[in-house]
Amino acid sequence: MKESRSSGGIFDIENKIEKIQILESQSSESHFWNDNVKAQAVLKDLAELKEWTIPWQAVQSQQNELALLLDLAKEEKDEKTFDEVSAGIDVLVNDIEQLELRRMLGGEDDIKNAIMTIHSGAGGTESQDWAEMLFRMYLHYAQIHKFSTHIMDLLSGEEAGIKSVTIEINGSHAYGNLKAEAGVHRLVRISPFDANKRRHTSFASVFIYPEVEEDFEVIITPSDLRIDTYRASGAGGQHVNKTSSAVRITHLPTGLVVQCQNERSQHQNKANAMKILASRLYQKKKEEEAVKLERIEKKKKNIAWGSQIRSYVFHPYNLVKDHRTQVETSDIQNVMDGHLDPFIKAYLLEFGDV
C-alpha cells in the first residue's frame, strides 16, 4: 500500500526503516552541520520516522515472543505459561489499540501543541463556574497525558468561576487529541448559587487551535494591528493591578481580538498575545481552505455556538453523553477528573479525517 502523509503512516515499515538508515548515514557525515537549517530538517524527519517505526517494531517483537511462548505452553501443557501468554496478549492488544489511535492522529496539525480557549456562556456566575470546572477538567487531562500547560490569559468572574481562559498545552499530538473537544459543553445541575436549589442549565464553549510553529509563514503586518494596554483585573498583586501590563491586540483586517494579562511584564503579555493571534490566523486560514473543499468533500462539520457537543447531567441522574458519537457514562466524577479518552477515541474513529 502506498503511504500518504495524511495516513499517519504505520504502513510500509520496511520503506521507513530504509529511509531511517539513509538519514542516519547523512547525519553521521563530517559536513552534516555545515548547513544548520538542512541538518535540523533531516533530524526532524528522522525523529518523525522513528516515532512510528520504533513502537511498530516493538509490537512485532511482542507478537513474535508470544507466538514462541504459546508454542512452548502447548508442548509442555503448562497452565502458568498459558496464563502468561493470555496476559501478554492483553498487553499486546492494548499497545496495538494505542498505535491505531496514533494512526488516526495523522493530520498535518495533529502532532502540534494546542492552544485552548474556554468561554463561559450566558448565565453569569452559574456559567462562569461551569467554565472553571471545564478548565480544571482539561488541566487534569493534560496532567494524565503528561502534557505541560501554561495559562496565557485568564479573566475571572465577578463572584466565582471564570469568564474566559486561554491555555497553552504542550505535548506530542496535543492538538490532535484535543480537537475532539471543540464545541459547546452543556451542564445540568442543582445550582450551588441558587438559594432555592433549583435546577439550572449552563453552557460554555471550547475552542482549540494548533500552535503555529515559528517557521510557519503567518504574515502579520504591524500596520494591521491595534495594540491597547490596560491595567490587569483580578488577583495578581500590586504590580499587576497598578501598571498597564495587560495587552489587547486587534487584527484590523479580520477583526480578531486577543488579549493577555497574566504576566507581570507588558512585553511578555504582548508576546503571548501575538502567539495566540498567529495561531488564530493560522486556524482561520485552515478553515477558509476547508470551506473551499466543502463542496467536494461534504465532510467538514462546523461547530457553532448553541449546538452542544456534549452534555454533563448532575441532576436528576448522573450522565455524561457525547451527542456526536453517542458515547456516554454515568461516572461523572471520573470524567471531571480528566479521563476523556473514551470520548476522544470515539470521536477520532468517526471524525478523525475531519
Secondary structure, DSSP 8 states (H G I E B T S, - for coil): ----GGG-S-S-HHHHHHHHHHHHHHHTSTTGGGSHHHHHHHHHHHHHHHHHHHHHHHHHHHHHHHHHHHHHHHHHT-HHHHHHHHHHHHHHHHHHHHHHHHHH--STTTTS-EEEEEEE-SSTHHHHHHHHHHHHHHHHHHHHTT-EEEEEEEEE-SSSSEEEEEEEEESTTHHHHHGGG-EEEEEEEE-TT-TT--EEEEEEEEEEEE---TTS-----GGGEEEEEE---SSSHHHHHHS--EEEEEETTTTEEEEE-SSS-HHHHHHHHHHHHHHHHHHHHHHHHHHHHHHHH-------TT-EEEEEE-SSS-EEEETTT--EES-HHHHHTT--HHHHHHHHHHHTT-
